[in-house]
């Protein structure tokens, strides 16, 4: 897999920066193209991997449509490339609303047309990268901000689309050398609580920041964090199995009201990417199911994590909870994570 790097907006020569942005654009399109190549057949793009999300064909067109819609809005693109795709692929689904998606309202374009659209958009943005005047530093008032924002938006969707592909039936996907799986796993080490020294943390971005940021990243937040006790390791699949086997998904008193509402709606009995076959546990990765990697961190949502903490508090007689964002930054600042 290609490694992506953040683009320095404050330092560097304009022509070098132009080349950097071109490379970033080509890299992100290549990565996304290879992600969709993990699908075995075109029909897979019209499947809804998650009932709360559009079919994958939407996301295949969405990231390219974002470039066009933002460039048109900024006056940098005078003519649209495919108005229908740019309209139908413009708006996603509100993940906080569990019933707002009506598939009957959509008539999707063919895979071939969306693929052609993506290529035309890439070519047009490459043309702009070659021709737009570029002055350093780059800030939110620069026309280059639109291109950088679109690249970052595409990176986000590569991650979220990979989760949707992971939710498709396993026979809808094929192996890809572009996304090699980790082969290191075994029994989980014993987890224990360790002391973490408190301190002062500062998070957020100044207006003149070195790297691109979304609007919710700006502004400065400071906090003083007291000494903490935290688990030495992230909660593993093996540790979380105890909660599953204890019937944690069936006991509503471990869940918040929101959490129990989600569990009742989803009918979850264990984490999303756990698979049980012939009495054995497996984990669904992007394109394969592997014997459960018990030492890997468990992949759950926040509601499941809170329920696990409540269960662990109940069975041990000690108080466990999720760390706050401020606490997480303090933990990261003095650990090997960062």
N, C-alpha and C positions, 0 to 999 in steps of 0.2 A: 504494500500500500504506500502511496506517496505521502510524504510528510508535509504538512502545511505549516507555515509560520506567519506570525503576525507582521503586518506591514507598519514600519516606523513612519509616522506622519509628520514628525518634526525634523528629522535629520536625513541627509542624503541629497544627491544631485537630482534635478528634475528628470533627466533622461534615464538615470538608473532607476528612479522610482517608477517611471513609466514601464520599464522592462519588468520590474517586480510585480506590478499590478497585472500586467499581461500574463506572466507566469502563474499568478494566483488564480486568474480567471480560467486558464487552460487546465490547471490542476483540479479545480473544483468541478468543472464540467466532466473531466475524465473520471473522477471519483464517483460522481453521481451516475454517469453512464454505466460504469462497471457494477454499481450497486443494482441497477435495474437489469443488468445481464444475468443476475442470479436467478431470475424468473425463467422457468422452462419454456413457457409459451406465452404468446401475446394475450390470450384470454385471461391469464393471471392478473393482468393489469386492471381488469374490470371486476375483480373480486373485491369484496369489502372484508379486509383482514380484521377489522374491528367495527362493530356496529355503530360506534360513535365517531367514525371517520369516513371520509370519502373513499371510493375505490382508488387504487394506486394510480390510475390514469390521470386523476386530478393532480397528484403530486408530481407526476412526470412532466406535466405542463406548467405547474404553478410557479416553480422557481424561475423559469424563463419568462413567464408572463410578468412576474414581479419586476424584472429588469425593464421591460417595455413600459409598464404602467407608471413606474417611478420616473423613467427618463422622459416620457411624454408629459407628465405632470410638471417636471422641472424645465420643460421647454428645450430639452437637449435632443429630442427625437420628434420630428415633424409628422412622420407618417407611421401608422401602426403596421404591424407585420401580419397578424391574423386576429382581427377584432373579436371573432367568436371565441377562440381559445383564450384570448386575453381577458374576456369577460367571464367565461364559465370557470376558468381556473384562477380567478382573482381572490375569492374569499373562502377561507377554510371553515372549520366547525368550532363552535365555542365548547371547549372541553369541560366547562363547568355546567353545561346543560346536557342532561343525559337523554333527551328525547327530541332534539331540535333538528334532526337530519331526516329529510324526506327525499329518498332516492328518486322518486317519481318526477321530481322537478328538473332532472338533468338529462341532457342528450349529449353524450360524450363524443368527441372526435375520434377517428381511428388512430391506432398506434402509429401508423406510417405518417399521418398528418402532424401529429404532435412531435414526432421525431424530426420531421422536416422543419417544423417551427423552432425547435430547440437549436438546430444547426443555423438557421437564419438569424436567430437572436444572438447566438455566440459570435457569428461573423459581424453583425452590426456593432456589438459592443467592442469587439477587437478593432473595428474601424474607428470607433470613437476614441479608444485608448491610443491609437496611432495619431489622431488628428487634434484632439482637445488640447488647448494650451494648459500647461501644468506649472504652477508656482508652488514653491515650498515656503512655509509649512502648509499642510492640508488641514482644513477645519470644516465644520459643518456648513459653512457658506460656500465652499468650493464645489464646483460641478463634479469633482472626483468623489465627493462624499457619497453621491448616489450610486456610483459603481461599487465603491467599497461596501456600502450597506447591502447591496444586492448580493455580493459575494458572501458576506457574513450570513445573510438570510439563507442562502443556498447551503452553506455549511450546516446551519441548524437543521434544515430539512433532510440533509443526508443522514443525520443521526436519528431523527424521528421516523423517517421512512424505513430505516433499517429495522426499527422496532416493529413496524407494520409488516414488513416482509417476514420477520421472525414469527409473526402470528399466523401466517398462511399455513395451510396443510403442508407437511414436509414434502409431499410428492409434487408440489408446485414450484419447488426451487431446485437448483443444481449447485454443485460445488464451484468455488471460484478461488483460483490461486491469488487473486487480488486481495482476498480477505482471509488470510491464514488464521487458524484457530490456535489459541494457546494450548500447549500440550502438557503443561506442568500442573498436576493436581494429585491429591492423595488425601489422607486423613487430616482433618483440621487440628491444629495445635490447640491446647487448652487455653481458653480465654480467661482473663482475669482483669480486675480493676486496678489501674495504676494511677499514681498521683501526677497531676499536671499543674505546674506553677501558673498562677494567674499573671495578668499583665494588662497593658493597654493596647487596644487594637484600633486601627484606622482603616476604614474601607470606603470605597467610592472613587470617583474620578474628578479631577479638576477640569475646568472648561478647556484648557489647552493641555490635552493629554497626548501621550506618545502613540497610543493605539486607538483604533475605532472603538466606540462604545454606543450602546443603545441608550435611549433617553433615561431609562430607570437606573442607569449606572452612575449618573452624574450627581454631584453633591458629595459632601464629606460627612461621614458618620464616625463618631469616636465613642468608645466604651471602655470602662475598666472591668476586667474579668477577675473574679476571685479564684483562689485555688480550686481545682476540680479533681474528681476521680472519674476516669473514663475507661472503657474497655481497651485492653492492649491491642486487640485486633478488631477489625470490622466483623460484625456478626456473620458467621459462615452458614453455608447450607446445612452443615451438620448440626450446628447449634439451633438453627431455626426448625429443624426437623422435630425437635422435642416439643415445640409449640404446636406443630401440625398433629403429631401423634397424640398429644394431650387433648385434642379436640378444640383447639383454640379458635378455629374458624367457625365453630358452632355455638360458642358461648358469648352471647351478646354483651355480658357485663365487662368483657375485656375491651370492648370497642367503644369509641365515641359515637354519638348519634349519627354524625356524618359517615363514620367508618362502617357502622352497621347498615346504614342505608346503602352504601356502596356494595358491601358484601352480599346483602340481600338481592340487590339488583344484578350483580355479576354472578351470583351463585358460586363464588370462589370457595374452594376447599383446601387450596394450597397455592403457592406462588404461581404466577402466570406461565412461567417458562419451565416449570416442573412437569414431567411426563411420567406416568406410572404404567408400565407394561409387564404383564406376567409377574406381578408382585415385586418388581424392581423399579427403582427410581432412575430416571434419565433427565438430562437438561437439554432443552431445545436451544441451540445456538442459531446463528443466522441461516445456515444451510444444512445443518446436521443435528441429529440427536446423539448425545454422548452419555456414557455412564456418568451418573451424578458426580460432579467434581465437589466433593464434600468440603474441601478446604477453601473453595472460592467464596467470596462474599455473596450472601443471598441477595437476589434482586427482587425487591418488593416496593410497593408504593408507601407513601408516608402514613396512610391510614393503617396499613398492615404493620408497619414498624411500631407505631404507637400501641397497637393491640399487643404486639409481642412484649413491649416494655411493661405494659400493665400485667400481662400474664406472669412475666418473670418476677415482678414485684410481689405478686400474689403467692407464688410457690416458694419464694426464698425468704419472704418477710422483710426484704430490703426494698428501698425505693429506687426504681430505675425510670429514666425518661430519655427522650431524644435531646441532643444538645441544641442550643439555640444557634442561630447563624453567627452571632458574636462569639460564642464559645467555640464554634467550629473553626473560626479563623484563628483564635488563640491556640487551639490544639495544633492546627496546621503550621503555625509560625514557629513552633518549637519541636516539631517532629520531622520525620524524613519524608512526609507526604509532599511538601512543597518543593 
